[in-house]
Amino acid sequence: MLVLLVHLSCGVASPLAPPRVNDATIAKARAYFALGNRVPQQLGPTNAADLREALSEDFEFVAPLVGPLGKEALIGATASLDLEAAIPDFDARYHDFRIDADDPNRVWCTMRCRGTHTGTLNFGGIQAEAKSPPVAFESPPEAVSLRFDGAGKLREITTGYPMDRRVGSTGGLGGLFGVLEGIGVPLPPVVTRSCGDLLGPALRLLRLAPPPPEPSLLEVPRLATSDALSEERLLELCAALLETDYGAERPELLADSFTFTGPVVGPLRKAEFLSSYGESNLREVSPQTRPTSACVH
């Protein structure tokens, strides 16, 4: 999932194709999230009977550092989770539902969790008591997908993939890992963080890794309301970036305040990005990777 926050002044590329919509399949995804829901919007159902009815026998749950988990494993893992008791205002804020460009049975959406921890949260042997005053949290936007089989059962769910790790108060983590981080009850880093995160400090001492980014770069840019662009213009600008190798072929498309952030790379300033990405020979060794047309996914 690619997220672009753009501030461009010129260039109109071929328009992005509109997202595919299948109301019936999207309705299945919404219905799954609503099963047994007792908060503004839960992450997903936790009632064993609901899950056994909704999930296929070969179901898989996949998250960045968890899974694949089978049907019974997911039921066991979520059996004690009661968001209504722990975070009664929990809201996953699922939105932007669309159909996968290559798989008509797969629905993609985005979630942005938020809530206030006011009760005891039980999950996987953890018992997190509420603090005084209660702690509110907000997760980064996360990519989520649900794939259904021919019988309408949920075959696969992927979730917890942050799209911008700088957003929110969960230290860049998504899913329940992010919720626990956000309410001040983090799991051990060896469970929630990548090898790059864990080994970074030691590698920097050996000069085998770049220095950590400046704190100011970890702040999400805030544009004035007067700078808001229309959806059509945003899509045109994103298409222009994609068709010029994210601006590497036309640096004038990138604002002086441009930053690049990946899952484990960055944030990089404009000059750093152009120096590292712009001077690569990826197009020569793999011409087919060049985005000649832009896909909304």
N, C-alpha and C positions, 0 to 999 in steps of 0.2 A: 504494500500500500504506500503510495507516494503522496506526501503532503507538501504543498508549495505555498509559502506566504510571499507574495510577489509585490514588487514596487518597480514597475517598468514604465518607460515613457514612449516607447515606439515599437513598431513591428506588429503586424497582424498575420498570424499563421492560419492554416486550414483549421476550421472549427473542430472541436472535440465531438465525437459521436455521443448522442444522448445515452444515458444508462438504460439497459434493458429492464423492462418491468413485466412481471408476471404476477398479477394480483393474487391468484390462488396460492402460488408457492410462497409469496411474501406473507400471506395470511397464515400459512402453516407456521412460519417462523414466529410471528407475533403471538400466535396461540400457544406455542411452546413456552415462550417467556412468561406468559400469563398464567400458566398452570399453578394453582395454589398460591398465587401472589397475594401477600398481605401487607405490602409496603407500596409506596408510589410506583416503583419498578424494581423487582428483584433481579439478581444476576441470572437465575434460572430456577426451575423447580427443584425442590429437595425432598418432597414426599416420595417415599419408595414406591407406592402404588402408582402414582402419576408417572414416575420415571420408567417403571416396568412396562407401562402401557404405551408410552411415547417413543421409547428407544428400540431400535432394531436389535436383534440378537448379536449382530457383529458390530455394534456401535463402538466408536472410538472418540475419546475426549483428548484434545491436543492443545497444550499451552506452551509458551516459550521454554520452560524448564521442567514441565510436568507432562507425563504421558508418552505414548498413547495409553489411556486407561480404558478398560473395557466397561461394559454395562454395569456389572455387579461391583466393580471397583469404584465407579463414580457414585453409585448408590451408597456404598459404605462410607466414602469420603465425605459426603454431604449430609449424612443422616443427622448429625448433631447441630447443623447450622440453622440458627433461627434469627434471621435478620430483623424480624418484627420486634423481638425482645431486646436485641442489642443495639440496633440502629433503626428505629421506627420510621425515620424520614429517609431511609436509603432509597436512592433513585439512580438506576443505571443509565437513564436517559438514552435508550436505544433510538437511533434515528438513521436517516439516509439509507433506507433499505433498497437494494437493487439486486438484479440477477447476474451471476457470473457470466462473463462474455463467452466462456468456453463450456460451461456446464449448466444447463437449464434447471437442474435440480439443486443448485447451490445458491444460497442467498447470502449476500454480504451486507453488513451494517456496521455502524459505529456506535460505541458507547462511551459515556463520560460520567463515571460514577461520582456521587457526592453524598454526604450524609453526616450525621452527628452521633457520636458514640455515647449513648446515655444508659445502656444496660450491659449485662454480662454477655460477652461474645464467646461462644464455645465452638471450636473448630479443631479437629484432629488432635485432641489432647491438650489444646491451648484453652485456657480460661482467662479471658481478658476483661478485667473489671473496668468500669467507666471511671474516668478521672474527674476531679472537680477543679475548675469548671470543665464541662464536657468538651471533648476534642472534635472539631469538625475537620473533614478531609475532602479533597477533590483529586480524582485520578486524571491522568492524561487521557486524551482521546485514544481509544483502543480499537483495533480492527477485529471483527468477529465474523465468523461464517458458520452457516448451518447447511449440511448436505442431506437431502432426503432420498430414500430409496423409492422404487417403483410402487411400493405399497403405501407410501406416505409416512413411513416411520423415519425418525431421525437417525441417520446413519453415521454422521460425524459432526462434531462441533469443534471449531478452533477459536480460541479466545485469549485475551490477556496480552495482545501484542501492541505495545505502545507505539503511537504514530509520531509523537513528539515528546521525548523524555524530559524536556524542560518544563512542561506544563504541569500544574497541580502541586500537591503537597505530599506525594508518595515516593519521592526520590526517583522518579522515572519508572516505577514498577506498576504493572497492571494486575488485573484480577484480584483475587483475595490476598495475594502477596502484597499488592499495593494498598489494599484496605488496611491490613495489619500494620504496614509501615506508616500509613497516614495517621492512624490513631495512636501511634507511639508504642506499639507492641511488635516490633520487627522480628522476623525469623532470622536465623543466622545467615550472614552473607553468603556462606558456602552453598546455601540452599537457593538463594534468590538472585545471586549475581553471576555474571559470566566470568570465565577465566581471565579475560582481559581486565575486568574491573578488579578482580582479586590480586592479580599479579602486577598490575600497573605500577604501584608504588615501588616494588622491588626492581622492576625493569627500568624505572626512571633512575634509580640509584646507579644502575649499571649502564645508563645512557643508551638503553635499548628501546626506549619508548619516549614519545614526545612529552613535554611538560603538560600538566593539567591546564585546561582552558581558564582564561580569566573569568572571575565571577560574573562580570558584567555580560559576558557572552552567554551565560546560562539563563539570563532573563529573557522572556519572550517579548519581542517587540510589540509595542502598543501604538497603533495608528489612531490619529484623530478621527472623529466621526466624519468630519468633512472630507477625509481621504477615502471613504468607503467607495468601492467600485461595484458596478452591477455584476450579477452572476455571469452574464454573457461576456462582459469585458474580462472578468477573471479567467474564464475558460480560454479566451483568445490569448491572453498573456501566458497561461500555462502551456498552451500548445506551442507558442513561440519558443519558450524555454526548452521544451522537450525536443523540438525539431532542430535546435542548435546545440545539442549536447549540454543541456542545462545551462546555456549561456556561455559555454567554453568557446564556442566558435564566434560569438558576438558578445564580448564582455560588456559592451555598452548597454546591454539589456539588464545588467545587474547593478543595483543601487550601490553606492559607496558603502552603505551600512549592511550590505548583504552578508549573510552567514549561511554556512552549510552544516547540517547536523545529521549524522547517521546513527544507527543503533549503538555503535561503539566508537565512531569517529566524530571528532569535532566537539563543539562548534568551531568551524574554520572561518576566518575572515575572507573577504573577496580575494585578496592577493594569494593567500595560502591555498584556497580552493583552485584558483586558476593555475597555480604552480604545480599542484599535485595531480589534479584531475585533467586540467587542460593540456598538460604536456604528456599525458599517457598515450600509448599507441593502441588502445583497445579497439578503435575503429579499423585499424590495419589488420590486426590478428583475428578479429571476429566482426566482420562488417555487418552481419545480420543482427547484431545487438543494437545498432543505431536506430533510434526511434523515428522511423520515417512517417509513422502516423501515431497519434496519441490515443490511448485507451483510458476510459474513465477509471479503470481499476488500477 
